[in-house]
Amino acid sequence: MNTDLSIINLVITASPLVQGVMLLLLLASIFSWTVIISKWRLLKKAQKTASEFEKTFWAASDLSELYAKVIKNNRRVGENGLETIFVSGFRDFVRLRKDQELSPTIIIEGTQRSMRVALNREVDALETHLPFLATVGSTSPYLGLFGTVWGIMNSFRALGTAKQATLSMVAPGIAEALIATAIGLFAAIPAVVAYNRYVTDVDRITNQYDAFFEEFLNILQRQAHK
C-alpha cells in the first residue's frame, strides 16, 4: 500500500466519491469567495453613496434643482441606493401633482408606493447571493464529514480483508478522508463569517434607507398640502 501522505497524493489516490466531494467543496469555496469579494465591494459602495447623498440632500435648498442634478449625473454613472428612492419618489410626486383633480392624500399614497417599490428593489440587490453564503456555510461541514465517513469505511473494509492489520495500512485512507472534512471547514468558515457580517451591514443600510424614506415622505406631504 502507498504510504506517501502528502496532501496532493492523498487527494489523487482518494476514492472517486471522496474526490467528487472534495471537488464540490472546492468549487463551493471558490464561488463563495467570489460572492464575498463582490458583496464587500457592493456594500461598501452602498454605504458610501448613501452617506454622501444624505449630505447632499439635506444641504439642498430646492428639491427640483437637486432632482435635475441627480438625473444629469446619473446619465453617466447610473442611479443607486438613496438616489433611486429619491428620483422615483420625486418624479411620481411631480407627475401626480400636475393632476388638479387628485387630492394631496392620493398624491402622497401614489408617491409612497413608488418609493416603496424602489426601496425594496435596492434592498433585494443588497441581499442577492447572501442565501448562497448561508447554504455553503451550513452544508459544507456535512459534505466534508460525508466524504470522511465514506473514506474511513473504505479503509476499514480494506483492513478487514488484509491478512495482517497495521497502522500503516489504514493511515493513508484515514488521512485522505480527513482532508474532506478540512476542505469542508475551509469552505464553511469564511462563508459563515461573511454572511453574518453582511447581514448586519445590509440591516444597517436598510435602516438608513427606511429613515430617509420617512423623512423625504414627510417633506413631500408638507409640499402636497401647500
Protein Blocks (a to p, Z undefined) as FASTA:
>chain_A
ZZbfbfklmmmmpcfklmmmmmmmmmmmmmmmmmmmmmmmmmmmmmmmmmmmmmmmmmpc
bfklmmmmmmmmmmmnopahjlmmmmmmmmmmmmmmmpmkbcfklmmmmmmmmmmmmmmm
mmmmmmgoklmmmmmmmmmmmmmmmmmmmmmmmmmmmmmmpmbdcfklmmmmmmmmmmmm
mmmmmmmmmmmmmmmmmmmmmmmmmmmmmmmmmmmmmmmmmmmmZZ
